[in-house]
């Protein structure tokens, strides 16, 4: 069963050598720009901590960042924050990510139907 989302955490600065706090096992992750709230990356992974490290290391060129090719992480990872949600298995993580993406799309449609989006 999928747990709840963690709180938002800032990406550690590359120069200070901080660590990413995320599940070592399967789960879902979301990365956003801390000032604008724009989603930069979202997906499921068999090893969430490794996937987030790969996104940070490669500037968003990793496997899961391909979903957002025009919005790379870039060198300003300190402007980004992430949250994670652990899962019991890789299959459960994929199902949870798919469900969460569907909820996000429904919410966006409702906003556009009511004219909240310009």
C-alpha positions as CSV (number, residue, x, y, z in Angstrom):
1,X,0.0,0.0,0.0
2,X,1.3,3.5,-0.9
3,X,2.0,5.8,2.0
4,X,1.3,9.5,2.1
5,X,3.5,12.1,0.5
6,X,6.5,13.3,2.5
7,X,6.9,17.0,3.2
8,X,8.6,19.2,0.6
9,X,12.4,19.2,0.9
10,X,14.9,21.3,-0.9
11,X,17.5,19.7,-3.2
12,X,20.9,19.9,-1.5
13,X,23.4,22.3,-2.9
14,X,26.0,20.5,-5.0
15,X,28.8,22.5,-3.4
16,X,27.8,21.7,0.2
17,X,27.5,18.0,-0.5
18,X,24.1,17.4,1.2
19,X,22.1,14.2,0.8
20,X,18.8,13.6,-0.7
21,X,16.3,12.1,1.8
22,X,14.2,9.6,-0.1
23,X,13.2,6.0,0.0
24,X,15.8,3.5,-1.2
25,X,13.1,1.3,-2.5
26,X,10.1,1.8,-4.9
27,X,7.9,4.8,-4.8
28,X,6.7,8.0,-6.5
29,X,8.5,11.4,-6.6
30,X,7.6,14.9,-7.6
31,X,10.1,17.7,-8.2
32,X,8.9,21.3,-8.5
33,X,10.4,24.8,-8.7
34,X,10.2,26.2,-5.2
35,X,9.1,29.8,-6.3
36,X,6.7,29.1,-9.1
37,X,5.4,25.6,-8.1
38,X,6.0,24.5,-11.7
39,X,6.3,20.7,-11.8
40,X,9.7,19.8,-13.3
41,X,9.6,16.0,-12.9
42,X,7.1,13.4,-11.8
43,X,7.2,9.6,-11.9
44,X,7.6,6.3,-10.3
45,X,10.9,4.5,-9.7
46,X,12.2,1.2,-8.4
47,X,14.7,3.2,-6.3
48,X,13.4,6.7,-5.6
49,X,16.6,8.0,-4.0
50,X,18.6,6.9,-7.0
51,X,16.2,8.4,-9.5
52,X,16.3,11.8,-7.7
53,X,20.1,11.6,-7.5
54,X,20.2,10.9,-11.3
55,X,17.9,13.8,-12.0
56,X,20.1,16.1,-10.0
57,X,23.4,14.8,-11.4
58,X,22.4,14.8,-15.1
59,X,20.4,18.0,-15.0
60,X,17.1,16.4,-15.9
61,X,18.3,14.2,-18.7
62,X,17.6,10.9,-16.9
63,X,14.9,8.4,-17.9
64,X,12.1,9.9,-15.9
65,X,12.9,13.5,-16.8
66,X,12.1,12.7,-20.4
67,X,8.5,13.3,-19.6
68,X,9.4,17.0,-19.2
69,X,12.0,17.6,-22.0
70,X,11.6,21.3,-22.1
71,X,12.1,21.9,-18.4
72,X,15.5,20.5,-17.4
73,X,16.6,20.8,-13.8
74,X,19.6,22.8,-14.8
75,X,22.4,23.9,-12.5
76,X,20.2,25.7,-10.0
77,X,19.0,22.6,-8.1
78,X,18.8,24.8,-4.9
79,X,15.7,26.4,-6.5
80,X,14.0,23.0,-6.6
81,X,12.2,21.0,-4.0
82,X,11.0,17.4,-4.0
83,X,8.6,15.1,-2.2
84,X,8.3,11.3,-2.2
85,X,5.8,8.6,-1.5
86,X,7.1,5.1,-0.7
87,X,5.4,2.0,-2.1
88,X,5.6,-1.7,-1.3
89,X,6.6,-2.8,-4.8
90,X,7.6,-1.4,-8.2
91,X,4.2,-2.3,-9.6
92,X,2.4,-0.5,-6.8
93,X,4.5,2.6,-7.4
94,X,3.6,2.6,-11.1
95,X,-0.1,2.3,-10.3
96,X,0.1,5.1,-7.8
97,X,1.9,7.4,-10.2
98,X,-0.7,6.7,-12.9
99,X,-3.6,7.3,-10.4
100,X,-1.9,10.6,-9.2
101,X,-1.4,11.8,-12.7
102,X,-5.1,11.1,-13.5
103,X,-6.1,13.1,-10.4
104,X,-3.9,16.0,-11.5
105,X,-5.3,16.0,-15.0
106,X,-8.9,15.9,-13.6
107,X,-8.2,18.9,-11.3
108,X,-6.6,20.8,-14.2
109,X,-9.7,20.1,-16.4
110,X,-12.0,21.4,-13.7
111,X,-9.9,24.5,-13.4
112,X,-10.2,25.2,-17.1
113,X,-13.9,24.3,-17.1
114,X,-14.6,27.0,-14.5
115,X,-12.3,29.5,-16.3
116,X,-9.7,29.6,-13.5
117,X,-6.9,29.3,-16.0
118,X,-6.1,32.3,-18.2
